[in-house]
Amino acid sequence: MFMKNLIYLFLFIVPISGINILYAQVSLTVDATQLKHTISPYLNGAHFVYGAENDKLYEDERIADWMRRSKVKTIRWPGGTAVMTYHWDDLTGDNFGPDKWDTLNYVEKNIPPTAYMDLDEYIAYCRRVNANPMVGVNIKSGKQYRTDADGLDEARRLIQYCKDKNYNVKFWYLGNEGYAKGFSPVVYAKYIDMYAEVLKQVDPDITIIGDWKFGPEVKKRFEESMTIIKLSKHLDIMEYHEKWGNEWGLAAGTTLEEWKNEFPLYNGKFDDYCAEFFKQVKAMGKKTKLAFNEWGVGGNLGGTAHNYALLVADYMLMMMRHDVYSACYWNMNMGQGSKDNRVFTTKSNGNQLDKLNPVAKVFEFTASALGAKYLEVKSSDKQVYGVAALAENDKELQFYLLNKSPETQRIQLNIDGVKVKGKIVNISFDESGNELQTSMDDKKEKFELAAYSFSKLIFNLK
């Protein structure tokens, strides 16, 4: 028979004026026999925006070490917007400047090669951290400035070069946010297939990735993405670019206070669209996978660096709940809004690491869940939620819990279907930067979650 465990988790006590404030009990329940899906090993992906990646910066082993600890298994290059103007064998180092094929407007800036990351350097770094390459194809320059034949020839030379070099690039994304660059859904589907056919002539065993958005809803972006999936013969993965707080995406809050009142993130709309994605793809008779290869935080949330980390944790929990194939966080060391939403910050010259930000801890926390079996966690309080994972060949039960309330919460954890034993490992942080890493006996009766905190619990199983 399966064992039912009743455990009280006392993860944090918050002293106020010398008194430990205790609050109503929250019940969290998980049934370890109800396995849902496998959490993708590609969920902790990253970006290299080639013109922002200085050679000297990546000599710092702390970045590579973080990637290994976080199990970053794919890195998207040459970035987002940059892919629509870059030319892989004639790089300028300018991510957002005029296209070199735009002869009327292009001005050479003479950026030295040491200031940016070229294809060979990118592949070398992927191998250094054991990540799979995800390479972008420029589908816009030929269409806008020359001919489609020129664009297709550039793509053919790119994949042939990778094949000749044994770079083993299997993930290929075509363009970036085409809805903002003159590509209607019908035209984008056509270009996906046109470029995919050329790429697959060189290597038939590749994965083709396209992108669109969930919002703004008034623009019917999700419906447009379904049109692309329906029309394309070669699209394997549809990735959605949603950054919490951006006005040109799915509607969400923009401030710290608004985030603290979203239960769950996006007030459930994100979850609804994920469910609708799988429903419609199945109805089409297709096997298109879901991805979020440009997700993150837009604008200025406000608050502490740890508030940004908590929001990122909230987003990560949301993706873990669904069968997401891959996700690449935006961004490592550049982007809009506060620098606190980046994995790390650099010193003013951009070629020297300053520090890893609290956001980096989220990926370190969740690394051991990648490849594990997802389990649903049911909560009696909408402000306290998370996910569970059966990991390490079913020898560990892991919990990732967010207390998104201004109060310390006493937790009653109900575990069905497995027996726990030995020590409970607890790792956590809160919005004030308080961090905890400890182990506790599994017979301990009282546990709590601190206000606005993210916690990871590891149970050994009998």
N, C-alpha and C positions, 0 to 999 in steps of 0.2 A: 504493500500500500504506500501511496505517496504521503510524505510528512508535511504537516502544516506547521509553520513556525510563526510565532507571535513575538516580535522583537520591538523594543522601544529604543529609538535612536536619539541619543543626546549628543548632537554634533557640536553645538556651540551654546555657551551660556553668555548672555550679554549683561554685564553689571551696569546698573544705573544707580548712582548715589549709594553704592554699596549693597544694593538689593538686586537679586537675580529675578528678572521679570518673566513669569511663566504664563503661557497662554493656552487657549483651548487646544485639545488634541486633534491632529490631522491624521486621518487614516489613509495609508498608501498600500495598495494591494497589487501583487503580481502573481500570475500563475505560470510557473516555469515549464509547464507542459504545452502551453499555447504559443508555439513558435510562429512568428509572422514571416519575416524575410531576413536575409543576410545583410548586415550593415556593410556597405561597399568599402573595399580597401582604398577606393579613390576619393573618399569623402573629405580628406584633409589636403586637397590639392592647393596649389599656389600659382602666382603669376610672376613672370618676368616681363616687364615692359622695357624692351631692349635698350631704348635710349636713356633709361634711368639707372641702368645697372653697370656701374663703373667697375673696371677690372680690379682695381685696388681694393674696393669694398669687399669683394668676394674672396679675397685672400684671408679674410678674418674667419677662422674656423668656427667661431661661435654661431654663425648663420647656418653652416652646413650641419653642425652638431644639433641645432634646434630642429632642422628638417628631418634628420634621422630619428631623433627622439619622438617627433610628432608624426612619423610615418607618412611624410609627404610623398605620395606615390605617383603623382603626375604634376607637371608644371606647364602652364600655358605660355607660349612664346610665339610671336613677339609682343603680345599684349592685346588690348581691346581695339580701340580706335586706330592704333598704330598699324594694324594689319591691313587697313584699307588704303594705306599710302606707302607702305614699305616695299622695298625690292630686295629680296634676300641676298642676292649676289652683288648689290650696288647700294649698300646701306649708307645713310647720311648721318645717323645718330640723332635725328630730330623726330621725336615721336608724333608731334602734332603739326608740324610745319607743312608747307606746300609739297605736293607730290613731285618727285623728280621728273615724272613723265608729263607734268603740267608745265610745258616750256614757257608759257606766258607769265607764270607767277613764281616759278621756282627760283630761289636765290641760295647759292651755296654758302653754308655757314662754316665749313671747314672744321667740323667737330672731329677731334682726334679719335681714332679707333679705340684707344684705351678708355674712353669715356662711355663706351657702350658695349653691349654683349652681342656678338655675332653668332651665327648658327653653330659654328664649330665649338665656340666657347660654351654655348648653351648645352649642347649635347654632352660635352665634357663634364659640365656641372651636374646634369641629370645622372650621369654615371657615378659621379662622386657621392651623391646622396641616395642612389638606388631608386630614382624616380623614372617613370615612363614619360617620354617626350609627348607633348601635344602641340603640334605645329600648325600655325595659321597660314591660310592661302589668301592672297590679295585677289579678290574678284571684281574690284571696282576700277582699277587704273586702266585696264584694257577697255572696259566698257565706256569709260568717260573720256579718256585722253588719246587712246590709240584704237586698236581693234580687239575684238574678242579673241582673235587668233593670237595676238601678241600676249594677252593675258594667259591664255591656255598654254602657250609655249613656255612662259615663265613658270607656271605651275608644274609642267612636265619636267623641266630642267631641275626644279627643286626636289621633286620626289626621286628623280633618277640619281641626283647627287647623293641624297640620303641613302638610297639603296646601294650605290657603288661604294659608299663609305661604311656600309654595314651599321648604320645608325639605328636601324630597327624602329623606325617611327611608324606606329600603327594608328595613332589618333590624329586626325586631320580635321581642323575646323575651317569652314568656308565663310570668309567675310566676318563682319561684326556689326550687329545692330543695323542691318540694312534698311529697316523701316525709316531710319533717319537719314539715309544716304541714297535715296532714289530707287529703292527696290520695293515694289509692291509684293504681297505674298505670292502672287502668281509668277512674277518675274524672278523672285528669289528661288522658288522651287525649280524653275527652269535652269537657273545658274548653278544650283546645287548639283543637279544631274549632269549638266554640261561639264562641270569641272570634275565631278566624281568619276565620270567615265574616262577622262584623260588620266586621272591619278591611278585608277584601277587597271589601266592598260600596263602600267609599270609594276604595280603591286596590287593584285586582286584581294589580298588578305589585309585590308585596312578598314578602319571604322570612320565613317563620315559623320561629322557633327555640324549642325546648324544652330541658329539661335533666334529667339524672339523675346517677347515679354508677356507677363500676365496683365499688366496695366500700362497706362491708365485705362480703366474699364470703359470710359466713354469712347475710347478709340477702338474698342473691340479687339485688343491685341491678342487675347487668348484665342478668340475665334479665328483670327488671321493665322495663328500658329497651327491650328487644326487644318486649315486649308493647305498650308505648306506640307504638313505630314501626309495629307491625303494625296496631293499631287506628285510628290517626289518619289521616285523609284529607288533612290540610293541612300536616303537619309536614315542613319542608324540611331542617332541620338539627337533629341531636341533639348537644348539648354535654354534656360530662362534667366535673364539678367534682371535681378531685383535687389536693390539696395534699400534697406529700411531707411525711411526719412527722405527719399528722393521724390520730388513732386511729379516726375515724369514716369513713375512706376505705379505699382499697386498701392492704393491709398493706405497710409499708415500715419502714425504720429511723427512729429519732428523734434520733440523736446524730451528731456529726461522725464518730466512729469507725465507726459503722454505715454511714453514707453511703460512706465510703472503702472499704467492703468489699462494695458492691453493684455487680456487673458484669453487665449494665448496671443503670441505675436500676430500682428495684422488682424486681431480679433477673429481669428479663425478663417479668414478669407484665403490665406495661403494654403491651408489644409484642404479647403474646399476645391481649389483649383487643381491641386495634386490629385485628389480623388477623381475629379472630372477628366483629367488628362488620361488616367489609366482606363476609365470607363469608355471614353471616346476612341482611344487607340484600339482597344479590344473590339469595339463595335466595327471599326474599319477592317478588322482582320490583320492588323499590323503588329509588329513587335518593337516599335520605336521606344527607346529608353528615355527616361527623364533625367535631366542634369541641371545643375546650377553652377555653371563654370565662370560666373562673374557675380558673386553675391557679396554682401557686406553692409557697411553702414555709410549712408550718405549724409552730408551736411555736418552740423555741429550739434551733437546731442547735449553737451553741457555736462556738468558734474565732474567726477574723478575719472582717471584712466581706468580704474576698476569698474566703473559704470559701463564704459565701452566694452570691457571684457564680459560683463554680465549680459549685455545685449547680444554680443556675438555668441555666447553660450546659449542664449534663448533661441537664436536662429539655428544653431547647430542641432539642438534638441528637436526643433521643428523638422529639419531635414532627416534626422535619424528615424523619425516616426514613419517615414515613407520610403518606398523602394527606389531611392535615388542612386543612379549609377555612378555619378561623379560630381564633385563640387570643387571649385577653385576660388579661394577667398581673395577678394579685392580690398586691401592689397598689402603687399610686403612693405614697401617703403615710399610709396607715393600715392596720391589721390586727393580727393576733395575733402574739405572740412578739417577737423582736428587731426593732428598727428597721432593722437591717442587711439585712433581707429586702425592704425597700421600695426603690423607685426613687430616692426622695429623702426627706429628713427636713426637718421645719420646726422653727422655734424654738418655744418653749413656748406662745406665744399662737396658734399655728397659722396665722397670716396672713403669715408671712414665711419664705422659703426659707432653710434652713440650708446644705444641700449636696446634690449628687447623689452617690448611693452607688455603690460598685463594680458593683452589680447593673445599673446603667444602661449600663455598658460592654458588657454582653453583647448588648443590643439594638442598640447602635451597630455592634458587630462583625457581627451577622447581617443587618443591613439590606440589604446589597448582594446577599444570597442570595435575597431575596424576589422572586418571579416568575421565578427561575432554574430550570434543570432539575436535578433531584436525581440524584446518582450514588452508588451504594453504595461504601463503602470497606471492604475486607476486611483484617483485622488478624491477625497471628500471635500477638498477646498480648492477652488479654481486658482488661487494664488500660489499654490505649492504643487509643482508637477515635475515630470521628468520621464526618463526612459530607463529600461534595464536591458542588459545584454548577457547572454550565456556565452562565455568565452573560454579560451585556453582548453580546447577540447572538452568542453562541458565541465571543467573542473573549477570554474570561477563564475560567480554571479556578481555582475557589476551594476551599480546604480549611479545615474547622473541626475542630480536633483537640484532644482532651482526654487529657492524661496523668494518669491517676487512680492513680498509684503514688508511693511515697515515694522513688523513684530517678529520676535523670536517665536518659532513654532515647535511645539512638542509633537513628535512623530510616533505614530504606531504603524509599524511596517509588518504587513501580513504576507508571508512568502508561502505559496502553495506549490507542491510538486517536487521539491528537493529538500534535502537535509543540509543544514549549514554546520560548520565545525570550526574550532580554533579561533583565531583572531580576526577581528574586523578591521580592515585598513580604511582610514578616513583621510581624505585630502580635500581641502576646501579653501575658499577665499570669500571675502565680503566686499561691499562697495567702499569701505574705508581702508582696504588694503590689508586687513588682518588675515593672516594665512595660518593654516593648521595642517600638520601631517602627523598622524599618530596611529596607533593600533590599540584595539580594545578587545576585551573578552566578549565572546558571543553571548554570554549569560547576562551582560550588563542590562539593567532594566530601564534606565532613563536616558533618553537622547533628545537633542534638539537641533534645529536648523536656525542659524542666525538670520536676522533681518537682511534682506537683499544679499543673498549668498548663493554660490554655486558649489556643490559638493559632489565628490566621487566616493563611493563606498565599494569595497571589494570583499566579498564573502567567499571563503573556501567551501567547497562542497564535499560531502562524504561520498 
